[in-house]
Amino acid sequence: MSNNIQGKVVVITGASSGLGEAAARLLSAQGATVVLGARRVDRLRSLADELTGSGGKTIAIATDVTRYDQVKRLVDAAVHTYGRIDVMINNAGLMPQSPLERLKIDDWNRMIDVNIKGVLYGIAAALPYMKQQKAGHIINVSSVAGHKVRPGGAVYAATKHAVLALSDGLRQEVKPYNIRTTVISPGAVATELPNSVTEPDIAENIRKIYEIAIPAESFARAVIFAISQPEDVDVNEILFRPTRQEF
Ligand SMILES: NC(=O)c1ccc[n+]([C@@H]2O[C@H](COP(=O)([O-])OP(=O)(O)OC[C@H]3O[C@@H](n4cnc5c(N)ncnc54)[C@H](OP(=O)(O)O)[C@@H]3O)[C@@H](O)[C@H]2O)c1
C-alpha cells in the first residue's frame, strides 16, 4: 500500500540540523527524495552521504534563505534534477530572544529576514511550479510562540505569528491549484535553536526551559502525518509540545 510519501520530491530549508535534519531522515527512510538546503554545506553533504548510503535519493545545495535567488536555485535544482516539487518545507529559522528595551536591532533584523522573508521566498520559489503541476504541499514552521507571546520573546513571536498569518492566507489562495498547506507549531524540541540566543542571561534561561525538550523526531512524525494523508485531505495546522511544557 502506498504511504503517499514514497517517490515525493521534498525540499527542506534548514536541513543542516535539528528539525529539518530529522524530517529529512524520516522522509528519506519512507521513500521520499529529499532536497536539502542550508548554509553549512559540509553538514548537508554528510547528511546527504548518510541518506544515499541507506539507499535514499537526495541532493544538497548551499542555500541562504535571506537571498531569494538562492532559495529559487534550491527549488529549481529539485525540479531540474527530479522533474517536480511535491512538498516545500520552509523550516529555516533562528530565535535570538531578548527584551525589546535591549534594542538588539541586528537580532530583530535577522529574525525578520530568516523567519519571515525566508518563508516568503520559499513560497515564491515553489508556488509557480506547484500551480503548473496543479499539485503540491507547502509546510511552514511556526511555533507555540506563534500562538502566545511572553516577555523577552516579542520579536521571535511576531515572526512566528507572521508565519501563521501567511500560512492561513496561502491556504485560501491556493485552493484553485489543488495545493495543500500545513503550518506546524512545535513547543520545546531539542535542537541547536537555543544556540542562536545572543544574550548570555537569556540563553541560560532558555537552556533551563529546554531541559524538558522532546526529540526532533516528534517534528518529523508531524511532517509525515501531514504529507501521508490522502491527497483530498488538507491538514492545515499541527501544534504540539512536550507533555511537561506549561507555556
Ligand atoms: N526547536 C524548537 O524548540 C522549536 C520550536 C518551535 C519552532 N521551531 C522552529 O523550527 C525551525 C527549525 O529550527 P531548529 O529547532 O531545528 O533549530 P536549529 O537546529 O538551530 O536549526 C535551524 C536551521 O535553520 C538554518 N538556518 C538558519 N539561518 C539560515 C539562513 N539564513 N539560510 C538558510 N538556513 C538557515 C540552519 O542552517 P545553517 O546554519 O546551516 O544555515 C539550521 O539548519 C525554526 O524555524 C524554529 O524557529 C523550533
The ligand as a Gaussian input file, in Angstrom:
#p B3LYP/6-31G(d) Opt

LIG

0 1
 N       13.450000      23.577000      18.464000
 C       12.368000      24.149000      18.935000
 O       12.064000      24.077000      20.134000
 C       11.450000      24.890000      18.011000
 C       10.182000      25.233000      18.492000
 C        9.328000      25.941000      17.660000
 C        9.723000      26.286000      16.389000
 N       10.969000      25.955000      15.944000
 C       11.357000      26.359000      14.603000
 O       11.883000      25.262000      13.923000
 C       12.715000      25.697000      12.861000
 C       13.996000      24.883000      12.838000
 O       14.736000      25.171000      13.994000
 P       15.513000      24.052000      14.850000
 O       14.850000      23.969000      16.153000
 O       15.714000      22.852000      14.050000
 O       16.905000      24.824000      15.118000
 P       18.390000      24.551000      14.585000
 O       18.854000      23.195000      14.959000
 O       19.180000      25.730000      15.043000
 O       18.205000      24.592000      13.006000
 C       17.980000      25.788000      12.326000
 C       18.222000      25.549000      10.867000
 O       17.946000      26.779000      10.162000
 C       19.012000      27.002000       9.284000
 N       19.213000      28.429000       9.005000
 C       19.386000      29.449000       9.872000
 N       19.589000      30.588000       9.191000
 C       19.546000      30.277000       7.876000
 C       19.681000      31.003000       6.669000
 N       19.934000      32.330000       6.672000
 N       19.576000      30.344000       5.495000
 C       19.350000      29.013000       5.475000
 N       19.192000      28.272000       6.568000
 C       19.302000      28.911000       7.747000
 C       20.246000      26.400000       9.951000
 O       21.196000      26.038000       8.955000
 P       22.558000      26.807000       8.642000
 O       23.019000      27.488000       9.902000
 O       23.479000      25.708000       8.188000
 O       22.229000      27.756000       7.530000
 C       19.649000      25.142000      10.561000
 O       19.637000      24.091000       9.630000
 C       12.913000      27.195000      13.088000
 O       12.069000      27.910000      12.211000
 C       12.464000      27.395000      14.516000
 O       12.010000      28.697000      14.773000
 C       11.831000      25.252000      16.733000

